[in-house]
Amino acid sequence: MSYAGRDPRSRRSVATSAVATSASLRGRGAGRRVLERELPITPRGIARSSAARPTSDDHELDWQHIAIFATGALLGAAFGAGAALLFAPQSGARTRHDIARQSRQLRDRTSDAWEDLRQELRHAARRGRRKLTRRFRERRERRELHDESMLDG
């Protein structure tokens, strides 16, 4: 089994050193493992120690990262919009006209597809009804023949 180091996600604390601790140097509990922090156990489970709670500095640092990211995103969007306007192959009115035309074509194609599906389903339902009617008719005829043969016999 190899040792990959301590798990940063672990809630258990790790011993600083089994031998060289201030407690062992003073003679109290020689060879005892000393924990870096204590984890109080409550009825709800393991509670966070005061050392594990984020400080106000950590909280400000997180907001600083968020502000930097938001600023970068806004600048990127502004530069992207500017580049799109500069390198657009046609005017805005022409682009809107093309988008409207393409949306009408898409609407027509989808309505045609729905109409085709409706016709196919109607045709399949008609075939199914004919097939069922044929089977019922054949069963009735077989039953009548069977009944006639029973009466004759």
C-alpha positions as CSV (number, residue, x, y, z in Angstrom):
1,M,0.0,0.0,0.0
2,S,1.5,3.3,-1.0
3,Y,1.2,6.6,0.9
4,A,-0.3,9.4,-1.1
5,G,-0.3,12.1,1.5
6,R,-3.0,13.4,3.7
7,D,-6.5,14.0,2.3
8,P,-7.4,17.7,2.3
9,R,-11.1,16.9,2.4
10,S,-10.8,14.8,5.6
11,R,-12.5,16.1,8.7
12,R,-10.1,14.2,10.9
13,S,-7.1,16.1,12.0
14,V,-3.6,14.7,11.5
15,A,-0.9,14.5,14.1
16,T,1.9,17.0,13.8
17,S,4.4,14.6,15.0
18,A,4.3,11.5,17.2
19,V,7.5,12.3,19.1
20,A,8.6,15.9,18.7
21,T,5.8,17.9,20.2
22,S,5.9,20.5,22.9
23,A,3.9,18.3,25.2
24,S,6.3,15.4,24.7
25,L,9.3,17.7,25.2
26,R,7.9,18.7,28.6
27,G,7.5,15.1,29.6
28,R,3.8,15.0,29.6
29,G,2.4,12.2,27.5
30,A,5.7,11.2,25.8
31,G,5.0,9.4,22.5
32,R,1.4,10.7,22.5
33,R,0.0,12.0,19.2
34,V,-1.1,15.6,19.4
35,L,-3.9,16.8,17.1
36,E,-3.6,20.0,15.2
37,R,-7.2,21.0,16.1
38,E,-10.0,19.5,18.1
39,L,-13.3,18.5,16.5
40,P,-16.1,18.8,19.1
41,I,-18.7,16.1,18.8
42,T,-22.3,17.3,19.3
43,P,-25.6,15.4,19.1
44,R,-25.9,16.7,15.5
45,G,-22.5,15.3,14.5
46,I,-19.0,16.7,14.3
47,A,-19.0,20.4,14.7
48,R,-16.5,22.7,13.0
49,S,-13.8,24.1,15.2
50,S,-13.2,27.8,15.4
51,A,-10.1,27.4,13.3
52,A,-12.1,25.9,10.5
53,R,-14.5,28.8,10.3
54,P,-13.8,31.3,7.5
55,T,-12.4,34.6,8.7
56,S,-13.5,37.9,7.4
57,D,-10.3,38.1,5.3
58,D,-11.2,34.9,3.5
59,H,-14.7,36.3,2.8
60,E,-13.3,39.5,1.4
61,L,-10.9,37.5,-0.7
62,D,-13.8,35.5,-2.2
63,W,-15.7,38.7,-3.1
64,Q,-12.5,40.1,-4.6
65,H,-12.3,37.1,-6.9
66,I,-15.9,37.4,-7.9
67,A,-15.5,41.1,-8.7
68,I,-12.4,40.4,-10.9
69,F,-14.3,37.6,-12.7
70,A,-17.4,39.8,-13.3
71,T,-15.2,42.6,-14.6
72,G,-13.5,40.3,-17.0
73,A,-16.8,38.9,-18.2
74,L,-18.3,42.3,-18.8
75,L,-15.2,43.5,-20.7
76,G,-15.2,40.4,-22.8
77,A,-18.8,40.8,-23.7
78,A,-18.2,44.5,-24.6
79,F,-15.2,43.6,-26.8
80,G,-17.1,40.7,-28.4
81,A,-20.1,43.0,-29.2
82,G,-17.8,45.6,-30.7
83,A,-16.0,43.0,-32.8
84,A,-19.4,41.6,-34.0
85,L,-20.5,45.1,-35.1
86,L,-17.2,45.8,-36.9
87,F,-16.9,42.5,-38.7
88,A,-20.6,42.0,-39.5
89,P,-21.0,41.1,-43.2
90,Q,-24.3,43.0,-43.7
91,S,-26.4,45.7,-42.1
92,G,-28.7,45.1,-39.1
93,A,-31.9,45.5,-41.1
94,R,-30.7,42.9,-43.6
95,T,-29.8,40.5,-40.8
96,R,-33.2,41.0,-39.2
97,H,-34.9,40.3,-42.6
98,D,-32.8,37.1,-43.0
99,I,-33.7,35.9,-39.5
100,A,-37.4,36.5,-40.2
101,R,-37.2,34.7,-43.5
102,Q,-35.4,31.7,-42.0
103,S,-37.9,31.5,-39.1
104,R,-40.8,31.5,-41.6
105,Q,-39.1,28.7,-43.5
106,L,-38.6,26.7,-40.3
107,R,-42.2,27.2,-39.3
108,D,-43.4,26.0,-42.7
109,R,-41.2,23.0,-42.6
110,T,-42.3,22.0,-39.1
111,S,-46.0,22.5,-40.0
112,D,-45.4,20.3,-43.0
113,A,-43.7,17.6,-40.9
114,W,-46.6,17.7,-38.4
115,E,-49.1,17.3,-41.2
116,D,-47.2,14.4,-42.7
117,L,-47.1,12.7,-39.3
118,R,-50.8,13.3,-38.8
119,Q,-51.6,11.7,-42.2
120,E,-49.3,8.7,-41.5
121,L,-51.0,8.1,-38.1
122,R,-54.4,8.3,-39.7
123,H,-53.4,5.8,-42.4
124,A,-51.9,3.4,-39.8
125,A,-55.1,3.7,-37.7
126,R,-57.2,2.9,-40.7
127,R,-55.0,-0.1,-41.6
128,G,-55.2,-1.3,-37.9
129,R,-59.0,-1.0,-37.9
130,R,-59.3,-2.9,-41.2
131,K,-57.0,-5.7,-39.8
132,L,-59.0,-6.0,-36.6
133,T,-62.3,-6.0,-38.5
134,R,-61.0,-8.7,-40.8
135,R,-59.8,-10.8,-37.8
136,F,-63.2,-10.5,-36.0
137,R,-65.0,-11.4,-39.2
138,E,-62.8,-14.5,-39.6
139,R,-63.3,-15.5,-36.0
140,R,-67.1,-15.1,-36.3
141,E,-67.1,-17.2,-39.5
142,R,-65.0,-19.9,-37.8
143,R,-67.3,-19.9,-34.8
144,E,-70.4,-20.2,-37.0
145,L,-68.8,-23.0,-39.0
146,H,-67.9,-24.7,-35.7
147,D,-71.4,-24.2,-34.4
148,E,-72.9,-25.6,-37.6
149,S,-70.7,-28.6,-37.5
150,M,-71.7,-29.2,-33.8
151,L,-75.4,-29.1,-34.8
152,D,-74.9,-31.4,-37.8
153,G,-72.9,-33.9,-35.8
